[in-house]
């Protein structure tokens, strides 16, 4: 499932209002279009600010706080959007729709479009969800998580090409994309028989977010599928330092060396893993690794 939107730390609403007003007066000289954009930006900031105020409480406590805030500010669009998103997350869809519809009467409908899209995605109405994400992205083309959700809607309807295009946009606009999304995109490319492109995407991801075992291990699997064992070994070796050459890394390397018919090097690696495991506190995972090491150390069967 997709993750929820990342929040940002915002200054106080009063300071934002002053800054935007001053910017409008100094820069845009009354341009109706720019003023409209400033209004939308201001509403977004207020929405995030109000969202942050409730973000760390439980759902019931959040709803109580928002209800009290709405009593004081009954015309605050952001509060209804926030309340609707909580109902949506709780799968109370009728309540969510009622809040979003009310929010649309209080301000620009485009500010409700993202949460509307998420709602319909959760309901399984992918076509309607996509329409709302389209509306939101037309106004906010840098909204990474709208691309992300639209990608899942496309994926879930079998439109992998669109899903990958949206994930590429998500990767481009977000500074630190989630590693799992690179794997999701690579898996779709793999399903489309585009293994080379999948590997290129995984490498692009590691170029952006750094060498990540999660991504490199998926790349190793893809290399083995196309019988590129030497490439898989090179990729496994790149994880030596990040994983401190731990016993599991050694066992994985030993398996790769065996596939490359480097039996002596594989036995040496498995022996090192066994020795290290015997010095560590036994846990179910380590005992399983120890058994695997001993399997690798068994002499090959004589034909």
C-alpha positions as a printed NumPy array, in Angstrom:
array([[  0.   ,   0.   ,   0.   ],
       [  1.205,   3.509,  -0.607],
       [  2.483,   5.54 ,   2.274],
       [  0.801,   8.663,   3.528],
       [  1.997,  12.064,   2.41 ],
       [  5.114,  13.457,   4.037],
       [  4.454,  16.571,   6.066],
       [  6.723,  19.594,   6.092],
       [  7.646,  21.924,   8.907],
       [  5.966,  25.242,   8.318],
       [  6.231,  28.646,   9.995],
       [  3.27 ,  30.131,  11.806],
       [  0.261,  30.932,   9.616],
       [  0.467,  34.607,  10.54 ],
       [  4.046,  34.921,   9.312],
       [  3.187,  33.058,   6.105],
       [  0.23 ,  35.357,   5.459],
       [  2.411,  38.436,   5.906],
       [  5.163,  37.04 ,   3.681],
       [  2.771,  36.1  ,   0.89 ],
       [  0.959,  39.431,   1.06 ],
       [  4.233,  41.335,   0.882],
       [  5.431,  39.156,  -2.009],
       [  2.219,  39.74 ,  -3.892],
       [  2.446,  43.493,  -3.471],
       [  6.107,  43.751,  -4.338],
       [  6.387,  41.271,  -7.176],
       [  3.186,  40.576,  -8.997],
       [  1.611,  44.009,  -9.206],
       [ -1.957,  42.753,  -9.05 ],
       [ -1.713,  39.9  , -11.554],
       [ -4.917,  37.927, -11.094],
       [ -3.26 ,  34.645, -12.019],
       [ -0.385,  35.1  ,  -9.582],
       [ -2.71 ,  36.219,  -6.838],
       [ -4.736,  33.081,  -7.405],
       [ -1.619,  30.951,  -7.123],
       [ -0.664,  32.7  ,  -3.901],
       [ -4.093,  31.983,  -2.466],
       [ -3.721,  28.305,  -3.311],
       [ -0.234,  28.232,  -1.809],
       [ -1.489,  29.869,   1.365],
       [ -4.287,  27.339,   1.728],
       [ -1.803,  24.49 ,   1.238],
       [  0.462,  25.878,   3.959],
       [ -2.463,  26.273,   6.335],
       [ -3.588,  22.726,   5.532],
       [ -0.129,  21.341,   6.365],
       [  0.078,  23.489,   9.493],
       [ -3.256,  22.24 ,  10.772],
       [ -2.333,  18.683,   9.812],
       [  0.893,  18.873,  11.835],
       [ -1.047,  19.972,  14.898],
       [ -2.946,  16.667,  14.911],
       [ -0.395,  14.335,  13.348],
       [  0.944,  12.65 ,  16.484],
       [ -2.314,  11.821,  18.262],
       [ -4.466,   8.713,  17.845],
       [ -7.355,   8.861,  15.406],
       [-10.002,   9.378,  18.062],
       [ -7.985,  12.09 ,  19.772],
       [ -7.261,  13.736,  16.429],
       [-10.964,  13.804,  15.608],
       [-11.801,  15.324,  18.989],
       [ -9.22 ,  18.065,  18.462],
       [-10.357,  18.774,  14.928],
       [-14.001,  18.873,  15.994],
       [-13.138,  21.442,  18.645],
       [-11.133,  23.453,  16.117],
       [-14.034,  23.386,  13.658],
       [-16.329,  24.762,  16.346],
       [-13.98 ,  27.728,  16.596],
       [-13.26 ,  27.988,  12.846],
       [-16.265,  26.535,  10.996],
       [-15.14 ,  27.979,   7.658],
       [-11.594,  26.576,   7.713],
       [-11.311,  24.39 ,   4.622],
       [ -8.099,  22.726,   5.807],
       [ -9.785,  21.347,   8.924],
       [-12.467,  19.571,   6.898],
       [ -9.834,  18.161,   4.539],
       [ -7.871,  16.876,   7.502],
       [-10.941,  15.348,   9.14 ],
       [-11.94 ,  13.746,   5.862],
       [ -8.474,  12.225,   5.461],
       [ -8.729,  10.655,   8.92 ],
       [-12.099,   9.152,   8.087],
       [-10.658,   7.954,   4.781],
       [ -7.73 ,   6.276,   6.54 ],
       [-10.196,   4.569,   8.884],
       [-12.224,   3.401,   5.866],
       [-15.199,   5.465,   7.013],
       [-15.78 ,   6.471,   3.449],
       [-19.208,   8.098,   3.721],
       [-17.971,  10.424,   6.475],
       [-14.855,  11.199,   4.449],
       [-16.89 ,  12.102,   1.357],
       [-19.18 ,  14.353,   3.4  ],
       [-16.178,  16.268,   4.778],
       [-14.507,  16.59 ,   1.392],
       [-17.71 ,  17.86 ,  -0.203],
       [-18.054,  20.456,   2.538],
       [-14.395,  21.457,   2.101],
       [-15.   ,  22.002,  -1.603],
       [-17.724,  24.492,  -0.741],
       [-15.313,  26.436,   1.459],
       [-12.424,  26.933,  -0.947],
       [-10.69 ,  25.8  ,  -4.129],
       [-11.696,  22.268,  -5.003],
       [ -8.213,  21.444,  -6.24 ],
       [ -6.966,  21.48 ,  -2.643],
       [ -9.307,  18.591,  -1.883],
       [ -8.417,  16.651,  -5.028],
       [ -5.439,  14.723,  -3.655],
       [ -7.298,  13.4  ,  -0.62 ],
       [-10.303,  12.67 ,  -2.835],
       [ -8.026,  10.616,  -5.064],
       [ -6.613,   8.707,  -2.101],
       [-10.149,   8.03 ,  -0.882],
       [-11.279,   6.538,  -4.179],
       [ -8.045,   4.58 ,  -4.49 ],
       [ -8.793,   2.987,  -1.127],
       [-12.323,   2.251,  -2.319],
       [-10.959,   0.506,  -5.415],
       [-12.404,   3.067,  -7.834],
       [ -9.148,   3.577,  -9.707],
       [-10.627,   5.515, -12.609],
       [-12.169,   8.111, -10.322],
       [ -9.026,   8.238,  -8.192],
       [ -6.911,   8.906, -11.284],
       [ -9.206,  11.745, -12.363],
       [ -8.655,  13.498,  -9.025],
       [ -4.89 ,  12.942,  -9.126],
       [ -4.866,  14.396, -12.641],
       [ -6.704,  17.471, -11.393],
       [ -4.279,  17.906,  -8.507],
       [ -1.159,  17.436, -10.638],
       [ -2.339,  19.961, -13.194],
       [ -2.171,  22.572, -10.443],
       [  0.759,  21.11 ,  -8.47 ],
       [  3.09 ,  19.306, -10.91 ],
       [  5.753,  18.789,  -8.221],
       [  3.435,  16.821,  -5.912],
       [  5.459,  13.621,  -5.597],
       [  2.889,  11.603,  -3.704],
       [  0.161,  12.34 ,  -6.218],
       [  2.395,  10.718,  -8.848],
       [  2.964,   7.833,  -6.445],
       [ -0.72 ,   7.16 ,  -5.82 ],
       [ -1.569,   7.609,  -9.496],
       [  1.111,   5.009, -10.264],
       [ -0.533,   2.498,  -7.928],
       [ -3.915,   3.155,  -9.53 ],
       [ -2.388,   2.501, -12.958],
       [ -0.569,  -0.602, -11.731],
       [ -3.716,  -2.029, -10.169],
       [ -5.541,  -1.697, -13.493],
       [ -2.664,  -3.392, -15.339],
       [ -1.355,  -0.218, -16.993],
       [  2.301,  -0.77 , -16.166],
       [  3.578,   1.749, -18.695],
       [  1.676,   4.574, -17.03 ],
       [  2.61 ,   3.34 , -13.575],
       [  6.317,   3.357, -14.423],
       [  6.047,   6.815, -16.011],
       [  4.422,   8.169, -12.851],
       [  6.987,   6.518, -10.601],
       [  9.763,   8.058, -12.688],
       [  8.162,  11.465, -12.092],
       [  7.956,  10.629,  -8.391],
       [ 11.67 ,   9.716,  -8.37 ],
       [ 12.554,  12.962, -10.155],
       [ 10.687,  15.383,  -7.893],
       [ 11.372,  13.749,  -4.517],
       [ 14.782,  14.187,  -2.932],
       [ 14.773,  10.824,  -1.144],
       [ 12.35 ,   8.394,  -2.779],
       [ 11.361,   5.265,  -0.879],
       [ 13.562,   2.297,  -1.927],
       [ 10.534,   0.028,  -2.163],
       [  9.14 ,   2.132,  -4.988],
       [ 12.248,   1.503,  -7.087],
       [ 11.735,  -2.21 ,  -6.535],
       [  8.048,  -1.941,  -7.454],
       [  8.946,  -0.192, -10.713],
       [ 11.717,  -2.701, -11.444],
       [  9.322,  -5.582, -10.839],
       [  6.865,  -4.145, -13.338],
       [  9.626,  -3.763, -15.914],
       [ 10.675,  -7.346, -15.214],
       [  7.096,  -8.54 , -15.714],
       [  7.154,  -6.73 , -19.061],
       [ 10.294,  -8.704, -20.028],
       [ 12.465,  -5.586, -19.703],
       [ 15.084,  -6.911, -17.29 ],
       [ 17.868,  -4.673, -18.563],
       [ 15.721,  -1.576, -17.99 ],
       [ 14.831,  -2.888, -14.533],
       [ 18.51 ,  -3.163, -13.628],
       [ 19.185,   0.312, -14.986],
       [ 16.376,   1.698, -12.83 ],
       [ 17.708,  -0.027,  -9.706],
       [ 21.175,   1.386, -10.402],
       [ 19.671,   4.832, -10.962],
       [ 17.941,   4.521,  -7.602],
       [ 21.182,   3.614,  -5.849],
       [ 22.836,   6.523,  -7.582],
       [ 20.26 ,   8.838,  -6.048],
       [ 19.664,   7.449,  -2.557],
       [ 22.945,   5.614,  -2.075],
       [ 23.988,   1.967,  -2.109],
       [ 21.006,   0.163,  -0.612],
       [ 21.079,  -3.583,   0.187],
       [ 17.364,  -3.826,  -0.586],
       [ 17.898,  -2.572,  -4.143],
       [ 21.177,  -4.355,  -4.755],
       [ 19.76 ,  -7.702,  -3.671],
       [ 16.896,  -7.363,  -6.13 ],
       [ 19.466,  -6.502,  -8.794],
       [ 21.43 ,  -9.628,  -7.882],
       [ 18.297, -11.745,  -8.366],
       [ 17.767, -10.222, -11.794],
       [ 21.391, -10.781, -12.768],
       [ 21.092, -14.454, -11.835],
       [ 17.894, -14.799, -13.829],
       [ 19.787, -13.813, -16.94 ],
       [ 22.771, -16.018, -15.988],
       [ 25.116, -13.114, -15.299],
       [ 26.76 , -14.702, -12.25 ],
       [ 29.906, -12.564, -12.419],
       [ 27.753,  -9.424, -12.346],
       [ 25.869, -10.809,  -9.357],
       [ 29.164, -11.491,  -7.541],
       [ 30.341,  -7.931,  -8.224],
       [ 27.091,  -6.566,  -6.857],
       [ 27.319,  -8.786,  -3.765],
       [ 30.889,  -7.637,  -3.227],
       [ 29.694,  -4.009,  -3.262],
       [ 27.654,  -4.839,  -0.144],
       [ 30.702,  -6.102,   1.778],
       [ 31.282,  -2.818,   3.591],
       [ 27.644,  -1.735,   4.135],
       [ 26.863,  -5.143,   5.686],
       [ 30.218,  -5.418,   7.513],
       [ 30.796,  -8.718,   5.702],
       [ 28.516, -10.395,   8.252],
       [ 27.909, -14.18 ,   8.207],
       [ 24.768, -13.885,   6.1  ],
       [ 26.664, -11.83 ,   3.507],
       [ 29.4  , -14.514,   3.464],
       [ 26.861, -17.293,   2.955],
       [ 25.231, -15.407,   0.105],
       [ 28.63 , -14.831,  -1.468],
       [ 29.505, -18.502,  -1.035],
       [ 26.365, -19.493,  -2.921],
       [ 27.262, -17.158,  -5.775],
       [ 30.819, -18.475,  -5.905],
       [ 29.473, -22.015,  -6.156],
       [ 27.288, -21.001,  -9.085],
       [ 30.415, -19.556, -10.693],
       [ 32.139, -22.951, -10.149],
       [ 34.642, -21.425,  -7.71 ],
       [ 34.238, -24.228,  -5.201],
       [ 37.359, -23.607,  -3.113],
       [ 36.598, -19.898,  -2.659],
       [ 33.007, -20.777,  -1.775],
       [ 34.097, -23.309,   0.895],
       [ 36.498, -20.763,   2.377],
       [ 33.722, -18.176,   2.602],
       [ 31.285, -20.68 ,   4.154],
       [ 33.943, -21.717,   6.69 ],
       [ 34.458, -18.11 ,   7.74 ],
       [ 30.695, -17.739,   8.17 ],
       [ 30.52 , -20.887,  10.311],
       [ 33.388, -19.735,  12.534],
       [ 31.788, -16.342,  13.112],
       [ 28.366, -17.835,  13.826],
       [ 29.821, -20.175,  16.459],
       [ 31.122, -17.139,  18.357],
       [ 27.788, -15.317,  18.328],
       [ 24.826, -15.768,  20.652],
       [ 22.595, -18.416,  19.093],
       [ 19.276, -17.169,  17.762],
       [ 16.809, -18.971,  15.481],
       [ 18.072, -16.974,  12.489],
       [ 21.738, -17.642,  13.308],
       [ 21.125, -21.351,  13.911],
       [ 19.481, -21.523,  10.502],
       [ 22.474, -19.763,   8.949],
       [ 24.817, -22.145,  10.756],
       [ 22.986, -25.137,   9.334],
       [ 23.187, -23.579,   5.883],
       [ 26.938, -22.998,   6.277],
       [ 27.451, -26.654,   7.169],
       [ 25.425, -27.711,   4.141],
       [ 27.706, -25.65 ,   1.953],
       [ 30.769, -27.236,   3.591],
       [ 29.695, -30.797,   2.866],
       [ 31.861, -32.511,   0.255],
       [ 30.153, -32.702,  -3.127],
       [ 28.409, -35.987,  -3.799],
       [ 30.435, -38.482,  -5.809],
       [ 28.633, -39.43 ,  -9.033]])
